[in-house]
Amino acid sequence: MKTFSFAWTAKLGTEIARAAPKAGFRMSLVADERQRVIAAVNQGIDAYLEACFVPGRGDSFRFHTPKGIRGKISGPRLECKVSPKSLPVLVRRLMESDDEKAESLASDICQTLEIELI
């Protein structure tokens, strides 16, 4: 596992893109995590002139309620497929959000990629 400081750097972004699955990083999110990703994606093009939702790269974000949980407490899921080029942008936005739950999600995504943020 590679270790990085919990501060955004270009080197961290490069490592996230390298570690991301080439077919896209998939997540299925509910509740708070779903809302944090929606907020990050809805920024559009940011101050870095980067976007994390570019369908041409293979990015997709859609609501889906799997059969068997319809009408249950969990509600609709946000099914995400994030390309290796867009994933670093999403993680950076979550890290820089000043929101503890979003920052935790960024750390969890990195952990999945075998990147530890300290």
Stockholm file with secondary structure:
# STOCKHOLM 1.0

chainA/1-118         MKTFSFAWTAKLGTEIARAAPKAGFRMSLVADERQRVIAAVNQGIDAYLEACFVPGRGDSFRFHTPKGIRGKISGPRLECKVSPKSLPVLVRRLMESDDEKAESLASDICQTLEIELI
#=GR chainA/1-118 SS CEEECSSCCHHHHHHHHHHSCTTCEEEEECHHHHHHHHHHHTTCSCTTSCCSCCGGGTCEEEEECCTTCTTSTTCCEEEEEECTTTHHHHHHHHHTSSCHHHHHHHHHHHHHTTEEEC
#=GC SS_cons         CEEECSSCCHHHHHHHHHHSCTTCEEEEECHHHHHHHHHHHTTCSCTTSCCSCCGGGTCEEEEECCTTCTTSTTCCEEEEEECTTTHHHHHHHHHTSSCHHHHHHHHHHHHHTTEEEC
//
